[in-house]
């Protein structure tokens, strides 16, 4: 963790600033420029180095430490990642055993531990950690292409902007956004954050945080740009998660997100923005009606299947997904699976991604447009998708 992160980091429960106790620091060298713009307060100036010594600040990385809040809660920093979840208490105990009194803050005596995660949220955390820690490789060119399409923004506008990757997973798009010149904060619930930290370590402009999107540990009106690709629908409440992330968006800030689409009524369905190479097959109202019916049946089949799969042990489900991975190469039949990616390892993980999470909500574009309006976000773009609906909007916050 870098000292600069303290400029925007707050307790996820009371929104107060943290007191930092660094326990292990390391010197790092970067081959990319450090972010522009001074912090509102210099957390690094507590060291013997003069205030606003940005080069010196970025050359120091906090590998292990403790973040303490006046409300009585403390959170550990492990492998350069602040863990702002209630289950971080075990890590705190490990740090105390390792460093003794140095790891104990004066507030620890009244530490509050009444926020244990729910059973379903804990299963979500474990299953996504299981998935992303097994994701085979990074497809740099493919990921940049996807990012450029789904961000719905001229990528030149990312340069020198503070960006939130809401649900960063293993950091695939975090790395892309950083490479395009942004200062990116990637946040995720699962232990995939440690892999994200590893693949973005060369960027001084990347900060990785483990936290719950429903309890974001950031100051309000912090980010110039927010994106969230295929994540919010895996929270207990998609709308609540959307409202939580928009609180951290600046006025005139840009937000882009997509969630799993819902078939909805035929009248709304036919106005969904299909990619051009797909729409050519739906040249008549009859074809469009058949298409709507097939997608509806697939949606119902998926829901019925997930009623079983979400209760399977994740290791058993992972084994079951090998069968779907094979079917994903067969003509026509492959569209009954949940991934048709060319790489079989990716198909395996994407099928698991669909069947494993306890939470999987689906939404129409009309729902998302209503949420945008409630949060005073003016819609500027709608994401085109394939045959399976993917509801994506982009817009600018007006107040």
Steps between C-alpha positions, in 0.01 A plus 500: 500500500622849418477797735304685232202269551444657844391816320167334408479198732250506788345250741223313313278512810528858628678684215769638732863527397747230594813509709771294332750280681750373241667177610693398192604733221686430181675712241358468150608621157251581225537518124183707462439865602341572835149655501464872466332717761585562864315330784265706716718400795845344499493173692864441416621819672488324837826338394831694506452585130356852435134537407400463133804289419292302251791307350613391847143411595442275201835331554367367832242223514324381815510122478353439848333733743188595694232758420323621813187710533376707792176297495699207639542291189838401361587336171816325380719565197621167362726465197448871423119464499282665767235248607197706600273210586390367842673166439831684497513447877699178456761689299519757779567225751775362275661843475492538878672164543762602246565859609381505861404835652592687181188356334262601779330840478365678806148462361529123474376454853154607393511338157154424362448165338122493457500508122561138403409436135182313411520139388416581135748786486774278638419236238517767230842606624633144504359399161634801314834457672501136388427612143738791455794335669468228232445724200767367264672795336453861408402573141637853479385585148157345550450672833595841363260450208217408738582793727498748211156374390337480840628820661302702240744789537784639292792331674713813468278644775633244752839669518573655841148418625425326830305185410309238699490142373198379697544123517849463357533122535856403411568849362470437126338835421676679786824436318356620169368825649833567672685438175282766337617760751243486778553478875287195580360371827391138458266365766365147537342281767697183428861394552554559128630840614836338575533387141388846386774650714754268336412576138482877559805530725703680233255793491546774763152621400314190623357440848331170588251478789299208636157627599126459454339712226207560733741653755757683291792643700540819298410865547195624314554677166848352462514348152497661157408172331335182627454178306355166604479218248280204595528535877213690666248223424702267725434712810201445729331807349607635160333838540644550847848420368446744213399777742803423719751539219335813358545674836873497431462657153575870454250739347562491123670165557450214254361155584476190281360164605327192376303225673333181387201581285145387561268398217210710624200580284515452125431871444810601698708207378478591131655842569813350659813613312633192317840494334475540123630152423215357711215725392532388138345166600186668640368664187132415557261537797451121505872437540517760773208335683667156477827651622324655802335166582829305476681745726211483747517119507878511546458741789250270672722196440797685649303603808381142558853363460645755740253394769712183515850624418519778760466235771773271364849508653701730274760230428227260380337772291836585346535135391146505355591807291756295306205336323355837404845603380500213248146586382617858448679393181206324335301694236163634619514293821768735630239773542333291770817541708616823659823560310616457142849643548770353276724405792362197687643619831305823473182310408548288812528804726219692332259208539599481866455877526140466382397203713687555826411842650217498756384839371419549134246768416382594152377843392346673201638820350185674623592417860853633461378817330270566796792454742714740299224758509456466878873562548495801265715325240436600141520198268753547220528150360348153493712188448428283197495128578475156347200269494501468881394834652768697682367825642761773490471876544746787523434852618612818673397602850339843498472565874 
